[in-house]
Amino acid sequence: MHYQPKQDLLNDRIILVTGASDGIGREAAMTYARYGATVILLGRNEEKLRQVASHINEEIGRQPQWFILDC
């Protein structure tokens, strides 16, 4: 048996994704956006965050916000 979640599973949810500029964080942000979440991208690299936000906007049609964090 294969579980297939509904496309609107995360509607009305806001998810903060740390490390969203690359790797697992980037893929998590993409997946959350695909399932309807409002995604806020957090990371250290401004250019990569812009690229991820642009990719989500172009591929999924959602415009995430992003913030640079360097702790």
Contacts in CASP RR format, 6 or more apart in sequence:
PFRMAT RR
TARGET T0000
AUTHOR 0000-0000-0000
METHOD contacts of the structure
MODEL  1
MHYQPKQDLLNDRIILVTGASDGIGREAAMTYARYGATVILLGRNEEKLR
QVASHINEEIGRQPQWFILDC
5 35 0 8 1.000
6 35 0 8 1.000
7 34 0 8 1.000
7 35 0 8 1.000
7 36 0 8 1.000
8 35 0 8 1.000
8 36 0 8 1.000
9 35 0 8 1.000
9 36 0 8 1.000
10 32 0 8 1.000
10 35 0 8 1.000
10 36 0 8 1.000
10 37 0 8 1.000
11 36 0 8 1.000
11 37 0 8 1.000
13 32 0 8 1.000
13 36 0 8 1.000
13 37 0 8 1.000
13 38 0 8 1.000
14 37 0 8 1.000
14 38 0 8 1.000
14 40 0 8 1.000
15 29 0 8 1.000
15 32 0 8 1.000
15 37 0 8 1.000
15 38 0 8 1.000
15 39 0 8 1.000
15 40 0 8 1.000
16 40 0 8 1.000
16 42 0 8 1.000
17 25 0 8 1.000
17 28 0 8 1.000
17 29 0 8 1.000
17 32 0 8 1.000
17 39 0 8 1.000
17 40 0 8 1.000
17 41 0 8 1.000
17 42 0 8 1.000
18 25 0 8 1.000
18 42 0 8 1.000
18 43 0 8 1.000
18 69 0 8 1.000
19 25 0 8 1.000
19 26 0 8 1.000
19 42 0 8 1.000
19 43 0 8 1.000
19 44 0 8 1.000
20 26 0 8 1.000
20 28 0 8 1.000
20 29 0 8 1.000
20 39 0 8 1.000
20 41 0 8 1.000
20 42 0 8 1.000
20 43 0 8 1.000
20 49 0 8 1.000
20 52 0 8 1.000
20 66 0 8 1.000
21 41 0 8 1.000
21 43 0 8 1.000
21 44 0 8 1.000
21 45 0 8 1.000
21 48 0 8 1.000
21 49 0 8 1.000
21 51 0 8 1.000
21 52 0 8 1.000
22 45 0 8 1.000
22 48 0 8 1.000
26 52 0 8 1.000
29 39 0 8 1.000
29 41 0 8 1.000
29 52 0 8 1.000
29 56 0 8 1.000
29 64 0 8 1.000
30 52 0 8 1.000
30 55 0 8 1.000
30 56 0 8 1.000
30 59 0 8 1.000
30 60 0 8 1.000
32 39 0 8 1.000
33 39 0 8 1.000
33 56 0 8 1.000
33 60 0 8 1.000
33 62 0 8 1.000
33 64 0 8 1.000
34 60 0 8 1.000
36 62 0 8 1.000
38 62 0 8 1.000
38 64 0 8 1.000
39 56 0 8 1.000
39 62 0 8 1.000
39 64 0 8 1.000
40 64 0 8 1.000
40 65 0 8 1.000
40 66 0 8 1.000
40 67 0 8 1.000
41 49 0 8 1.000
41 52 0 8 1.000
41 53 0 8 1.000
41 64 0 8 1.000
41 65 0 8 1.000
41 66 0 8 1.000
41 67 0 8 1.000
42 66 0 8 1.000
42 67 0 8 1.000
42 69 0 8 1.000
43 49 0 8 1.000
43 66 0 8 1.000
43 67 0 8 1.000
43 68 0 8 1.000
43 69 0 8 1.000
44 68 0 8 1.000
44 69 0 8 1.000
44 70 0 8 1.000
45 68 0 8 1.000
46 68 0 8 1.000
49 66 0 8 1.000
49 67 0 8 1.000
49 68 0 8 1.000
50 66 0 8 1.000
52 64 0 8 1.000
52 66 0 8 1.000
53 63 0 8 1.000
53 64 0 8 1.000
53 65 0 8 1.000
53 66 0 8 1.000
56 62 0 8 1.000
56 63 0 8 1.000
56 64 0 8 1.000
57 63 0 8 1.000
57 64 0 8 1.000
END
